[in-house]
Amino acid sequence: MAKAWRLGAVIAIGLAIGLGVYRGLTPPPVQPGANQEETVEAGLTLRDVTLQQPDENGVLLWRLQAETVTYSPDRKVAMVTRPVSQLFQDGEVIYNVTADQGEILANGDRVFLRGNIVATGVKNGSVLRGQELEWLPQEDVLIMRRQITGTHPQMRATAAEARVYNRQRRMELKGQVVASTVVKDPKTEPWLKLQADQLVWLWEQQQIQSDSPLRVEQLKDKTITAVVTGRRGRVDLAKSVVTLQEAVTMDMLELPLQLISTAMEWRVGEQRVVVNQPLTVVHPKEKVRVTARQGQMDLKTQVVILQRQVVALGERNQSRLTTDHLTWRVKEQSLTALGQVRYQQANPRLNLTGQRGTGQLQDQTFRVDGGPVVTEIQPN
């Protein structure tokens, strides 16, 4: 048996006559004990109306107040103007929604609203704005489309579409998604800007995830200081950690350095980057390239530590350094190598080995210590 909409009408002006063929008609009188909605003729307009829809157990799914409600001739659609709605889950209000107009469809199992939507989350603290909203209570999904903007204490976002699954504490953002983290003072505190075709936000876990290519920028005031991209990734908002995977590239614009790897963990709060996969670090200005099996960077002190099968190449003088462990102080452009050190250069042709080495590749000055004998090499 199809469910009927329950109509509680507070008729301040009374029943107004509908348009078209219904102009001039008067509504039939309400019979004692009759369901009021069954006495309202299709096509008539009711003013100052409250509609509500319970489930089969009598638990409310939504409640809507409207300036006017007009039923279609087949009584399958109710068109509303200036609706103020409450969306329920398990008998509790989860969203308050305002709009310009809308429709009630599918025996009340679908609410569709249009125009200047503002949906305010009662429990999760989010505010969504857009031009279309669809509420499917039986599927536990709230869908918003067209010019979506959202605000929350954790982040702000824009997208083409948003889907909210309240029981799962999950929001899916789709289509040219741009999200930014929230800080107290963006002029003095660094913040992150995320761009992807799709993001999943788990607000209770304070996690943002993307299975599509993800770009993360760090900004100080309005200046971009670092950019990292990958084919997928996630952001832990609570711990301030960005994790990227597959074809990862990070440009640290203040140093400047570029990092390339298959996976990377950027501990934003600690200003540290940790890579446990083979990586390449490039200093484009000094034309120095270093590869290793793993490494980490302290962005505050500008120190890079690389380990296992380290190879450093200086393009200017065709120098090559291999070692087990390398500390690269980027600001001073100095290198300290420990373990199985081998230094080579083309002009003059040199080949040195030892257990410890220090120097600067770009200046063609390097010192290798093999134990009791110390050899220093200078250019011609």
C-alpha positions in Angstrom: 0.0 0.0 0.0 1.5 3.4 -1.0 2.3 5.7 1.7 0.4 9.0 1.9 1.9 12.3 2.8 0.7 13.6 6.1 -0.5 17.1 5.8 -0.7 19.4 8.8 -1.9 22.7 7.4 -1.9 25.9 9.3 -4.0 27.9 6.9 -3.7 31.5 7.8 -5.3 32.8 4.7 -7.4 29.7 3.9 -7.3 27.7 0.7 -6.4 29.8 -2.3 -7.7 28.9 -5.7 -5.3 27.1 -8.1 -4.4 28.3 -11.6 -5.7 27.2 -15.0 -8.7 25.0 -15.0 -8.9 25.2 -11.2 -9.5 28.9 -11.1 -12.8 29.7 -9.4 -13.2 26.4 -7.8 -13.8 26.1 -4.1 -12.4 23.1 -2.1 -14.8 20.5 -0.8 -15.6 20.6 2.9 -13.7 18.4 5.3 -15.8 15.5 6.5 -15.6 14.6 10.1 -13.0 11.9 10.6 -11.7 12.1 7.1 -8.0 12.4 6.2 -7.5 16.1 5.3 -5.2 15.4 2.4 -7.8 13.2 0.7 -10.2 16.2 0.6 -7.8 18.5 -1.1 -8.4 18.5 -4.9 -5.4 18.1 -7.2 -4.2 21.5 -8.6 -5.3 23.6 -5.6 -2.8 25.7 -3.7 -2.6 25.7 0.0 -0.8 28.4 1.9 1.2 28.3 5.1 1.4 24.6 5.1 3.4 22.0 7.1 4.1 18.6 5.4 5.8 15.7 7.1 6.7 12.2 6.2 7.0 9.3 8.7 8.4 5.8 7.9 6.4 2.7 8.3 7.1 2.8 12.1 5.9 6.3 12.5 9.4 7.8 12.8 9.7 11.1 11.0 11.9 11.3 7.9 11.4 14.9 7.1 9.2 17.9 8.0 8.6 20.9 5.7 7.0 24.2 6.1 6.1 26.2 2.9 4.4 29.4 1.9 2.4 27.4 -0.7 1.9 23.8 -1.6 0.4 22.8 -5.0 -0.4 19.3 -6.0 0.0 18.1 -9.6 -3.2 16.8 -11.3 -2.1 13.2 -10.8 -1.4 13.9 -7.1 2.1 12.4 -7.5 4.0 15.6 -7.0 3.6 18.4 -4.5 5.3 21.7 -5.5 6.3 24.0 -2.7 7.6 27.5 -2.4 9.9 29.0 0.2 10.3 25.7 2.0 11.9 25.5 5.4 12.8 21.9 6.1 14.0 19.6 8.8 15.7 16.3 7.7 15.5 13.5 10.3 17.5 10.4 11.0 16.4 7.9 13.6 13.9 10.5 14.8 16.4 13.3 15.3 17.0 16.4 13.2 20.3 16.2 11.3 19.9 19.0 8.8 17.9 22.3 8.7 17.4 23.4 5.1 16.1 26.5 3.4 15.4 26.9 -0.4 13.4 29.0 -2.9 11.2 26.1 -4.1 11.0 22.4 -4.4 9.0 19.2 -5.0 7.9 16.2 -3.0 8.1 13.0 -5.0 7.8 9.2 -4.8 5.1 9.2 -2.0 7.3 11.4 0.1 10.5 9.2 -0.2 12.2 11.9 -2.2 12.5 15.6 -1.5 13.9 17.8 -4.2 14.7 21.5 -3.5 16.0 24.2 -5.8 17.4 27.7 -5.6 19.7 29.2 -2.9 20.0 26.1 -0.8 21.4 26.4 2.7 21.7 23.1 4.6 23.0 23.4 8.1 24.2 20.2 9.9 22.8 20.1 13.4 25.4 17.7 14.8 28.4 17.8 12.4 28.6 21.6 12.3 28.8 21.8 8.5 27.0 24.4 6.3 26.4 23.5 2.6 25.2 26.0 0.0 24.2 25.2 -3.6 21.4 25.3 -6.1 19.9 21.8 -5.9 19.3 19.4 -3.0 17.9 15.9 -3.0 17.0 14.0 0.2 16.6 10.3 0.0 15.9 9.3 3.6 15.5 5.6 2.8 19.0 5.5 1.3 20.5 7.7 4.0 21.9 10.2 1.4 21.7 13.9 1.1 22.8 15.1 -2.4 23.6 18.7 -3.3 24.5 19.9 -6.8 25.5 23.0 -8.7 27.9 25.6 -7.3 28.5 23.8 -4.0 30.3 25.5 -1.2 30.8 24.1 2.3 32.2 25.3 5.5 33.1 23.4 8.7 35.5 23.9 11.6 37.9 21.4 9.9 37.8 22.7 6.3 36.1 24.7 3.6 35.4 23.3 0.1 33.8 23.9 -3.3 32.7 21.2 -5.7 30.1 20.4 -8.4 28.4 17.8 -6.2 28.3 16.7 -2.6 26.9 13.5 -1.2 26.4 13.2 2.6 26.1 9.8 4.3 25.3 10.8 7.8 25.3 7.4 9.5 28.8 6.7 8.1 29.9 10.2 9.0 31.1 10.6 5.4 30.8 13.2 2.7 31.8 12.7 -0.9 32.8 15.7 -3.0 32.9 15.4 -6.8 33.8 17.5 -9.7 36.6 20.1 -9.6 36.9 19.8 -5.8 38.9 22.5 -4.0 39.2 22.2 -0.2 41.3 24.2 2.3 42.1 23.5 5.9 41.0 26.0 8.6 43.5 27.9 10.8 42.9 30.7 13.3 45.0 33.3 11.4 45.8 32.4 7.7 48.1 35.4 7.5 50.5 34.0 10.0 49.7 30.2 10.1 50.4 27.9 7.1 47.4 26.2 5.7 46.7 23.5 3.0 44.8 23.7 -0.2 43.6 20.4 -1.8 42.5 19.9 -5.4 41.1 16.7 -6.9 38.3 15.4 -9.0 36.9 13.6 -6.0 37.5 13.7 -2.2 36.0 11.7 0.6 35.8 13.5 4.0 35.3 11.4 7.1 34.6 14.2 9.6 34.5 12.1 12.7 37.9 10.6 11.9 39.2 13.9 10.7 40.4 12.3 7.5 40.3 13.4 3.8 40.9 10.7 1.2 41.2 10.7 -2.6 41.5 7.8 -5.0 42.0 10.2 -7.9 45.0 12.5 -8.6 45.5 14.8 -5.7 47.4 18.1 -5.5 48.2 19.6 -2.1 49.6 23.1 -1.7 50.9 24.7 1.5 50.3 28.5 1.7 51.6 31.1 4.1 49.3 34.1 3.8 48.7 34.0 0.0 52.1 32.6 -1.0 52.5 29.0 -2.0 55.6 27.5 -0.2 55.2 23.8 -1.2 53.3 21.7 -3.7 52.9 17.9 -3.7 51.0 15.8 -6.2 50.2 12.1 -6.4 47.8 9.7 -8.1 46.0 9.2 -4.7 46.4 10.2 -1.1 45.0 11.2 2.2 45.2 14.0 4.7 45.0 13.4 8.5 43.6 16.7 9.7 44.1 15.9 13.4 47.8 15.0 13.0 48.4 17.4 10.2 50.0 14.7 8.0 49.7 14.4 4.2 50.4 11.0 2.6 50.7 10.6 -1.2 51.2 7.5 -3.3 52.1 6.7 -6.9 54.0 9.2 -9.1 54.6 11.6 -6.2 56.3 14.9 -6.9 57.0 17.5 -4.2 58.3 21.0 -5.0 59.6 22.9 -1.9 59.6 26.4 -3.4 61.4 28.1 -0.5 64.5 25.8 -0.6 64.2 25.2 -3.6 64.1 21.4 -4.0 62.1 18.9 -5.9 61.4 15.4 -4.6 60.3 12.5 -6.7 59.2 9.1 -5.4 56.4 6.5 -5.4 55.2 7.3 -1.8 55.8 10.1 0.7 54.6 11.2 4.1 54.6 15.0 4.7 54.4 15.7 8.4 53.2 19.3 8.0 53.1 20.2 11.7 56.7 18.9 12.2 57.9 20.5 8.9 59.3 17.1 8.0 59.1 14.8 4.9 59.7 11.1 5.3 60.2 8.8 2.3 60.7 5.0 2.8 60.8 4.3 -0.9 63.5 5.0 -3.6 63.6 8.7 -4.1 65.3 11.5 -6.2 66.0 14.9 -4.8 66.9 17.7 -7.3 68.3 21.2 -6.7 67.6 22.8 -10.0 69.5 26.0 -9.4 72.7 24.3 -8.3 72.2 21.4 -10.8 72.6 18.7 -8.2 70.7 15.5 -8.2 70.7 12.8 -5.5 69.1 9.4 -5.4 68.7 7.0 -2.5 66.7 4.1 -1.2 65.1 6.2 1.5 65.4 9.6 3.1 63.9 12.4 5.1 63.9 16.2 5.0 63.7 18.8 7.8 62.1 21.7 6.1 62.8 24.1 9.0 66.5 23.5 9.2 66.8 22.7 5.4 68.6 19.5 6.0 68.2 16.4 3.9 69.3 13.0 5.1 69.5 10.2 2.5 70.4 6.5 3.2 71.3 3.3 1.3 72.8 3.3 -2.1 73.1 7.1 -2.2 74.3 8.6 -5.5 74.9 12.4 -5.8 75.6 13.9 -9.2 77.0 17.4 -9.9 76.1 18.5 -13.4 78.4 21.4 -13.7 81.6 19.5 -13.3 80.4 16.0 -13.9 81.2 15.0 -10.3 79.8 11.8 -8.8 79.6 10.8 -5.1 78.3 7.4 -3.8 77.9 6.5 -0.1 75.8 4.7 2.4 74.6 7.8 4.2 74.5 11.4 3.1 73.6 14.6 5.0 72.9 17.5 2.7 72.6 21.0 4.2 70.8 22.7 1.5 71.3 26.3 2.7 75.1 25.9 2.8 75.1 23.5 -0.1 77.4 21.2 1.9 77.5 17.4 1.9 78.7 15.0 4.6 79.0 11.4 3.5 79.5 8.4 5.8 80.3 4.8 4.8 81.7 3.4 1.5 82.5 6.9 0.2 83.6 7.2 -3.4 84.1 10.5 -5.1 84.8 11.0 -8.9 85.1 14.0 -11.1 85.9 14.5 -14.8 88.2 17.5 -14.9 90.7 17.0 -13.5 90.0 13.2 -13.5 90.0 12.0 -9.9 88.8 8.8 -8.2 88.9 8.8 -4.4 87.6 6.3 -1.8 87.2 6.4 2.0 84.8 6.1 4.9 84.0 9.8 5.3 83.7 12.7 3.0 82.7 16.4 3.1 82.5 19.1 0.6 80.4 20.8 -2.1 79.8 19.2 -5.5 79.0 22.4 -7.3 82.3 24.0 -6.2 84.2 20.9 -7.2 85.7 20.9 -3.7 85.6 17.6 -1.7 87.6 16.1 1.1 87.7 12.3 1.6 89.0 10.7 4.8 90.0 7.1 4.6 91.5 6.7 8.1 94.9 7.9 8.9 95.4 9.5 5.5 93.4 12.6 4.5 93.4 13.7 0.9 92.0 17.1 -0.3 91.2 17.8 -3.9 91.1 21.3 -5.4 90.3 22.2 -9.0 93.0 23.4 -11.4 
